[in-house]
Amino acid sequence: MDSSPEPTRSPDHSRRTKESSSVQKSDFSLSKLNKTFSRLAEDSSPHELPPSLGETPRAILEAMLFMGNQDNSPLTSDQAAECIDGIDSSEVATLVQELNQQYEQDGSAYHVLAVNAGYRMQLREKFGRLRDRFYGRIKRTRLSQAAIDVLAIVAYNQPTTQAEIDHLRGKSSGALLSQLVRRQLLSVEQFGVQKRPRRYRTTERFLNFFGMENLEELPRSDDFEKKL
């Protein structure tokens, strides 16, 4: 009988373990998992707003400028007018002017610039050095397709080992697993006996990243048939 010491788990980890134990292991094809998780990772348009926000046109425009376009292109007057009731594209410039006047009065760190037939919210030039110090050399990157492959396998087969992941992918996943652990999308179960393989699970941040409340919201077999 194996008398190896059990890993120390926090109350939150125990709760997640119970949730994940109810998730059945999946034999779905990797290509289907890829497509579904890719859709989750690239979810939603920034301009799909509720029909009744109860906010002023200027406030709605400010929110749209703050979010920006998904492809980082400037927000056009036509895009803004489509989401603001009672406003046409010719009136957007006036709203922008009112926003900038308010920012000036408040001593705000940002303003709205007219660029390339559209508008963009950005820091005032005098705050540029502060921005550079804050970001430093850090670059935001999206998950690669290979990383999504690994996340999908772990999500549906957790807890799982690198050997099992490598077998399903047909290649080594060590570097990707280390990257996903560093980004806190996966966690590692640590055991006292080094000879036992480490097992990987998804984390709370994984749920937040893909917009899920718990593991029960993972797409099931009937969801794949509807989406693919």
C-alpha positions as MATLAB code, in Angstrom:
seq = 'MDSSPEPTRSPDHSRRTKESSSVQKSDFSLSKLNKTFSRLAEDSSPHELPPSLGETPRAILEAMLFMGNQDNSPLTSDQAAECIDGIDSSEVATLVQELNQQYEQDGSAYHVLAVNAGYRMQLREKFGRLRDRFYGRIKRTRLSQAAIDVLAIVAYNQPTTQAEIDHLRGKSSGALLSQLVRRQLLSVEQFGVQKRPRRYRTTERFLNFFGMENLEELPRSDDFEKKL';
ca = [
       0.000    0.000    0.000;
       1.332    3.426   -0.890;
       2.048    5.382    2.299;
       3.333    8.487    0.529;
       2.312   11.703    2.317;
      -0.665   13.444    0.827;
      -0.156   16.935   -0.631;
      -1.112   19.923    1.496;
      -4.160   21.542   -0.008;
      -5.844   24.839    0.887;
      -9.663   24.972    1.437;
     -10.015   26.707   -1.932;
      -7.963   23.988   -3.621;
     -10.176   21.309   -2.039;
     -13.269   23.035   -3.375;
     -11.783   23.153   -6.864;
     -10.817   19.489   -6.587;
     -14.412   18.531   -5.843;
     -15.618   20.521   -8.819;
     -13.067   19.038  -11.185;
     -13.804   15.481  -10.007;
     -17.308   15.822  -11.416;
     -15.913   16.696  -14.860;
     -15.737   13.515  -16.883;
     -12.577   12.802  -18.820;
     -13.083   13.481  -22.471;
     -12.117   11.573  -25.585;
     -13.024   14.505  -27.860;
     -10.615   15.117  -30.698;
      -7.917   17.700  -30.052;
      -9.002   19.706  -33.089;
     -12.489   20.178  -31.612;
     -11.047   21.234  -28.267;
      -8.773   23.711  -30.052;
     -11.623   25.355  -31.926;
     -13.847   25.715  -28.876;
     -11.128   27.114  -26.604;
      -9.932   29.447  -29.351;
     -13.447   30.846  -29.608;
     -13.542   31.368  -25.835;
     -10.145   33.087  -25.881;
     -11.224   35.457  -28.680;
     -14.672   36.140  -27.273;
     -16.999   39.087  -27.967;
     -16.982   42.413  -29.756;
     -16.264   45.490  -27.591;
     -19.183   47.385  -29.085;
     -22.076   45.071  -28.221;
     -23.734   47.245  -25.572;
     -27.017   46.668  -23.697;
     -30.003   48.423  -25.311;
     -30.833   50.536  -22.236;
     -27.762   51.761  -20.392;
     -29.426   54.736  -18.736;
     -26.297   56.809  -19.431;
     -25.714   60.028  -21.330;
     -24.404   59.917  -24.918;
     -21.132   61.437  -23.714;
     -20.691   58.738  -21.052;
     -21.364   55.965  -23.575;
     -18.851   57.448  -26.014;
     -16.267   57.695  -23.227;
     -16.797   54.014  -22.387;
     -16.343   53.024  -26.034;
     -13.161   55.072  -26.335;
     -11.834   53.521  -23.142;
     -12.426   49.975  -24.462;
     -11.233   50.704  -27.998;
     -11.504   48.485  -31.050;
     -10.384   44.886  -30.804;
      -7.843   45.410  -33.587;
      -6.586   48.625  -31.925;
      -7.848   50.787  -34.796;
      -9.347   54.216  -33.982;
     -13.037   54.378  -33.070;
     -14.930   55.935  -36.002;
     -17.890   58.293  -35.777;
     -20.090   55.729  -37.510;
     -19.180   53.045  -34.957;
     -19.987   55.387  -32.085;
     -23.283   56.534  -33.571;
     -24.458   52.944  -34.024;
     -24.347   52.420  -30.256;
     -25.709   55.772  -29.063;
     -29.452   56.334  -29.446;
     -30.475   59.667  -30.919;
     -26.976   60.558  -32.136;
     -25.728   60.536  -35.728;
     -22.126   60.423  -36.844;
     -21.956   64.186  -37.472;
     -22.546   64.854  -33.751;
     -19.773   62.646  -32.430;
     -17.113   65.333  -32.904;
     -19.085   67.635  -30.582;
     -19.238   64.939  -27.909;
     -15.482   64.419  -28.215;
     -14.906   68.148  -27.797;
     -17.078   68.167  -24.651;
     -15.118   65.216  -23.235;
     -11.790   66.961  -23.803;
     -13.086   70.137  -22.187;
     -14.125   68.168  -19.141;
     -10.761   66.367  -18.989;
      -8.967   69.720  -19.190;
     -11.030   71.146  -16.327;
     -10.430   68.066  -14.190;
      -6.689   68.006  -14.897;
      -7.067   64.496  -16.296;
      -4.046   62.466  -17.382;
      -5.670   61.478  -20.666;
      -7.489   63.056  -23.610;
      -9.124   62.071  -26.904;
      -7.176   62.499  -30.138;
      -8.558   62.570  -33.683;
      -6.450   60.130  -35.727;
      -6.944   58.398  -39.078;
     -10.618   59.314  -39.531;
     -11.402   58.202  -35.991;
     -10.741   58.824  -32.315;
      -8.454   57.329  -29.717;
      -8.158   57.879  -25.960;
      -4.568   58.160  -24.749;
      -2.315   59.612  -22.071;
      -1.225   63.196  -22.391;
       2.321   63.560  -23.645;
       3.676   64.749  -20.285;
       2.724   61.387  -18.748;
       4.632   59.386  -21.356;
       7.682   58.809  -19.148;
       5.479   57.520  -16.341;
       3.865   55.066  -18.757;
       7.257   53.818  -19.912;
       8.423   53.290  -16.334;
       5.207   51.456  -15.446;
       5.317   49.038  -18.361;
       9.085   48.696  -18.563;
      10.003   45.871  -20.916;
       6.843   43.860  -20.221;
       4.967   42.894  -23.377;
       1.441   41.584  -23.388;
       1.089   38.443  -25.435;
      -1.881   36.301  -26.310;
      -1.883   32.566  -25.786;
      -0.376   30.588  -28.630;
      -2.368   27.810  -30.253;
       0.009   25.267  -28.704;
      -0.686   26.687  -25.235;
      -4.436   26.443  -25.872;
      -3.913   22.795  -26.886;
      -2.308   22.059  -23.531;
      -4.929   23.979  -21.546;
      -7.735   22.090  -23.288;
      -6.169   18.721  -22.522;
      -5.634   19.574  -18.857;
      -9.118   21.054  -18.478;
     -10.829   17.862  -19.625;
      -8.436   15.346  -18.066;
      -7.356   16.925  -14.793;
      -5.500   16.090  -12.730;
      -3.117   14.902  -15.407;
       0.613   14.424  -15.907;
       3.011   15.719  -18.544;
       3.390   12.188  -19.901;
      -0.351   11.968  -20.568;
      -0.365   15.414  -22.195;
       2.663   14.582  -24.352;
       0.972   11.350  -25.470;
      -2.195   13.168  -26.585;
      -0.258   15.926  -28.371;
       2.394   13.665  -29.831;
       5.176   16.016  -28.719;
       6.860   17.390  -25.607;
       4.852   19.910  -23.574;
       7.328   20.716  -20.797;
       8.084   24.302  -21.826;
       4.407   25.097  -22.395;
       3.418   23.664  -19.011;
       6.066   25.786  -17.285;
       4.805   28.876  -19.120;
       1.179   28.205  -18.162;
       2.129   27.622  -14.533;
       4.073   30.916  -14.495;
       1.011   32.675  -15.906;
      -1.082   31.039  -13.152;
      -3.421   29.331  -15.610;
      -2.306   25.912  -14.356;
      -1.243   24.713  -10.920;
       0.961   21.778   -9.943;
       0.186   19.213   -7.272;
       3.388   18.805   -5.293;
       4.103   15.470   -3.617;
       6.716   14.637   -1.015;
       8.058   11.735   -3.053;
       9.962   13.079   -6.052;
       9.582    9.883   -8.069;
       5.844   10.418   -8.369;
       4.999   12.502  -11.473;
       3.637   15.981  -10.942;
      -0.012   16.455  -11.840;
      -1.510   19.581  -13.387;
      -4.864   21.286  -12.793;
      -6.523   24.454  -14.029;
      -6.765   27.445  -11.680;
      -9.152   30.209  -10.690;
      -7.386   32.471  -13.165;
      -8.038   29.907  -15.910;
     -11.776   30.208  -15.207;
     -11.593   34.007  -15.281;
      -9.557   33.995  -18.503;
     -12.191   31.931  -20.333;
     -15.168   33.668  -18.685;
     -16.407   30.695  -16.646;
     -17.688   30.501  -13.067;
     -16.692   26.883  -12.507;
     -15.548   23.740  -14.318;
     -19.130   22.607  -14.875;
     -19.348   25.308  -17.572;
     -16.742   23.590  -19.749;
     -18.297   22.804  -23.157;
     -19.645   19.242  -23.256;
     -20.124   16.844  -26.171;
     -23.472   18.310  -27.282;
     -21.946   21.819  -27.195;
     -19.226   20.731  -29.635;
     -21.794   19.329  -32.041;
     -23.707   22.631  -32.009;
     -20.630   24.841  -32.478;
     -18.519   22.863  -34.935;
];
